[in-house]
Amino acid sequence: PLTLGEVRMLVELFYLPYHHGPLAQHLLEDFRWLRANSLSVGVPATAPDACGRTRWRGRAQSFQLLCAQTCSLHSRFVSSAGRALLYDLHPYLWDIRNMLLAASAFVLWLGCQSITTPILLGGDAEPWVHRGGLFGELQALLPVGNSCDLFYHPPPLFPSRQLYLLRPLLPLDKVGATAREGGPHHSGQSSPLHGLWQLGGAPALTGRLLGSFLSLSPEYTFVLEDEGGPCGYAAGALCAEGFLQQRDSSWLPAMRHKYPRDLDAGAAALGQEALLFFHAEPPAVPLPVLRRFPSLVQLGTAPRVLDVGASRSLAICLLSALRANGSQGVFCQVSAADRQQLSFYSRLG
């Protein structure tokens, strides 16, 4: 059964409509302070005012611990609550869990980035966009503007106790090519992403999905993990026009050299689709699209991720990171024949 401390956490998260319990208040105060003082993260450790940087990191660690405890509470509640109580309260706890997944990853991202423009406060959002309670206040603190479709998803019919972790890409995610890509046809470059290997299957296919983002825009890449390991990703480029130019002029030629058309020995393992992708001319993005939607995004999850809330948290976190650095709109490139990706983006709204 749930412990007394877990029941107290549950009560404090949903105390009264306009009055939060101590845990919820602590979460909000920490998140507000971390956002307002995020510029101190970039202060060098040897600077005279480096104590602000240390204080920020300490408070960020405390906030992430609270988020992790709340996500764990969701999992424990699904396992322990009676069915009637579970179906009454699960939608609320599920919502908070998803929001805190995104908020915790956004704070982690703030801790390893140097924000060059002020984080937009989302003040241009229509009043009806934000919901009430703790969920609504956390939503208002994430700089996603009017992307309200991401916040209105019904909970799953069958609650799952699966624990998720959402985080930005870390330097440790990149590993040497000799460990993963051995063989005579490979050039010794770093592999696309250590943990997401099972999403792509083979080096070339993973490179097709993520390689250009990891090479040219790693600071806007997020990883979703469950108990079985990495199970999803979200990648973006702040300035899509410059990103696409670099991709076509430097990254694609390097990949064509690495995976030539006549790669007979490894063609079956690499997949014909990946080889065709590297050697085909990418479709041009119309200039009006780039002007109105200056940023490019790409998201995906493994087939085992059935909870749309986790995918939604991925999207919220990526959009928040892009908007924090001034982006006013995003687009994604999807083949009209790719029913799986079309369905995935449609489920996100």
N, C-alpha and C positions, 0 to 999 in steps of 0.2 A: 504493500500500500504506500501511498504518498506519505512523506514525513511531515511533521508539523511545520518545519521550515518551508517546505514546498507549498503547502497549503497557504501559508502566510504570503509567499511570493505571488501566488495566484490571486489572492484577495487584493494585494497592494497594486497589482497591474490594472485591476478593474474596480477601483475603490468606489468612486462616485463619478457621475458624468462630468462635473467641473471641478473635481477635487481628487488629486492623485494620492496614492499611498506613498510611503517613503521610498520604496524601490523605484517606482515609476518616476517620482520627482528627481531622484538621484540620476536616473538615466537621462532625463531631459536636461538637467543642469549640466551634466558632463558633456553632452553632445553640443549644447549651445556654446559652452566655454571652449571646447576643442575647435569648433568652427571659427569662433571669433578670434582665436589666438593661433591659427594655423600658420601664420607667417613666421612665427618664432621657430618653427621646425627647421627652417633653412639656415639658422644662425650657426656658424661653425663652433665646434666644441671648445676651441681655444679662445673664442671671443669673450670680451668682458661680461656681456649679458647672456652668456650661455646657460645660466641657471633657468631662464625661461624655457629653453629647449628641453632641459632635463625634466622640468615640471610638466611640460606638455606631454612628453613620452610616458611619464608616470601616470598621469591622469588618463591617457589613451589606453594604457594597459588595464587600468581599473574598469574603464568603460567596456572594453572588449570582454573582460571576465564576466561582467554583469550580463552582457549579451549572450555569452556562451551558457551561463546558468539558466537564462530564460529559454534558450533553444533546448537545453536538456530537460527543462520542466515540461515543455511540449511533448517530448518523447516519452517521459515518465507518465504524464497524464494519459496519453493514449494507451499505455500499457496497463495502467492501474485503475482508472476511473470506471465506474459502472456504466453500462451502455447508455442509459437514459441521460445521465449527467454528461457523458462524453459528447453525445450528439447535441446537447444544449450549449455547451461551452466551447467545444472544439473550434468552431468558426472564428471566435474572438482570439483564442490563443494561437491558432494557425496564422491569422493576420499579423499578430505581433511578432511571431517567430520570423515570418518572411521579411517584415520591415527591419527587424534588428539584424538579420543576415546582411541586408544591404547597408545599413548604417554602420555596422562594425567594419565591413570591408572598405567602406568609403573613408572611415577614420584611418584604417591601416594605409590606404592609398595616400591620404594627406600626409602621413608620417614619412613617406619616401618620395614625395614630390616637392618641387619648388613652384608654388602657384604664382604665376606672373600677373594674373589679373584677379580682381576681387571675386570671391564666390558670390554669385547672384543669389539674392535672398528669396527669389520666387514670389516677390510682391506683385508681379503682373498676373498671377494666376487668379481666375475667377473665384469668388468666395465659395461657390457651391462645389468646387473641385475638392476641397479638403473636408474630410470626415471629422467626427467628433472624437473625444477621448484621447488616450495616449497615442493611438495609431495616427490620428489626424495631426497631432502636434509634431510627431516625428516626421510625418510626410511633409509638413510645411518647412521643416529644417533641411530637407534634401533638395538640392537645386535642380529639380526636374521640371519646373514650370507647369505647363498645362497638360503634361502627359498623363492625364487622369485615367485613361483606359487601363494602364498598368496596375491601378489600385483597386479595380472592381472585378474580381474574379471570384466565383463561388468556390467554397472549399471542396475538396475531393469527397466523393460519396463514401469512400472507405478510408477513414483516417489511417495514416501510416506513422509509425514511430521512428522512421528513418531520420538519422541525424545528418545535417549538412554543415559544411564549412565553406564560406565564400571569402576569397582573399585575392589581392593583386598578385600578379606574376612576380616571383622572387628570383634573384640571380641563381640560386641553387637549382632552379627548374631546368636550366640549360646544362647539358652534359656533353662530354666529348664524343665526337663522331665514331671513334674507334670502338667504343663500348656498345653503340647501338646500330651503327651503319657499316660494320666491317665488310670487307670485300674489295675486289680490285676496281670496282666502278665508282668508288666514293672518294671524295677529295679531302676528307679530314675537317670539314666545317662542323660547327656545333649543330647538334640535332635540334629540331624545332622545339620540342618540349618534352622533358623527361616524363612527367606524370600523365600527359594526355596521349601517350602512345596508343593505348587501346582504342581511343576514339578514331584515330586515323588508320590504324592497322599497320601500314607500312610507311617507311620514311618519306617516300615521295607523296603518298596520299596525305599524310599529316602536313607535309610542306605545302601542298596545294591549299589545305584549309587555313593554315596559320602562319606559314613561313614568312610571307611578306610583312605581316603585322609584327612578328617577333623580331624581324631584322630592322624594320624601319619605324615602328611605333610601339615598342614594348611597354612603354609607360601607361598605355591604355589597354592592357590585357588583364583579364580577371579569370580565375580558376574556381570552379565549383567541385567540391569533393564530398563523397559520402563514405560510409564505412568500407566500401570496396576500393576506394582510391578516387582519383580524378574522374569526373563524370560529365563535365560541361565546361564551356569557355565563353567568354565575351571579349571581343577585340575591336578596337576602334582606331581611327586616325583623325586627329583634330582638324588638320587641313587636308581634305581629300584630294584637292587638285595637285598639291605638291607631292603627296604620298603616291598618287597614281603615276605621276611623271617619273618618280624615283623607281617605282616598281617596274615600269616598262623599260627604263634606260639602264638599270643596274641589276636589280634582283632577278628578273626573268632571264636575261642573258646568262647569269651565273647558274641558274637552275637548269637551263638548256644544255650548258656545258657539263653539268654534273650528271644529268639524266638524258643522254643523247637518244635520238630516235631509234638507233640500232642497238638498243640495250636488250639484246636477245635473252641472255642468261637470266636476267632478273625481271624480265618484262611481266611474267605471270605473277610474281610476288608483288611487284610495284603497282600493277594495275594499269590497264590500257587507258583508263579515264584520266589518271594522274599525268601520264606521259602526253596525252593529247592536250591537257590543260596547259602544260608548260610550253608546248610548241605551237599552240594556236595564238593568233593575235587577239588580245582581250578587246571586248567591245568598248567603244568610246562612250564616255558619259557626257550627255549634252551639257553645254555651258550653263543654260538656265537652271539645271538641276544643281550644279556645283555652286552657283551663286545663291540660290535659295536655301539649299541644304549643304552647308560647307563641310560637314563631317561624314565619314564613312563608318559603318558598324557591321559586325558579323557575329552571330551567336549560334551556338549549337549545344546539344546535350546528347548523352548516350541513350540508347533505347530504354535502359532500365530506369531512367528518371521519368516517372509517371506523374509526379507532383508538379503542377504548373506553377505553384508558388515559388519553388526554387528557381525555375527559369525566369519568372518575373523579377525575382531579386537580382539575378544576373543583369537583366536589362536596366533596372532602376539604378544599379551601381555604376554601370558603364555610362549611362546618360548623365548621371550626377557628376562624374569625373569630367566628361567633355564640357558640360555646361559650366562647371566651376572654372574652367579656363576660357570661357567666353563663347562657346559654340551656340549658335541659335537654331540649329536644325541638323538632322541626320538622315541619311538614306542607306539602303543596303542593296546589294546586287544579288539577284536570285534568278536562276534559269527558269524559264516558263515550264520546263519539263521536270523540274525538281519538286515533285509533289510533297516530299518529306519536309523540305525547308519551307515551302509555302504554307503547309499545315502548321509548322512550328511557329512561324511569325504570326499567322492568323490567330492561334491560341493566345498569343501575347496581347492581342488587340491592335 
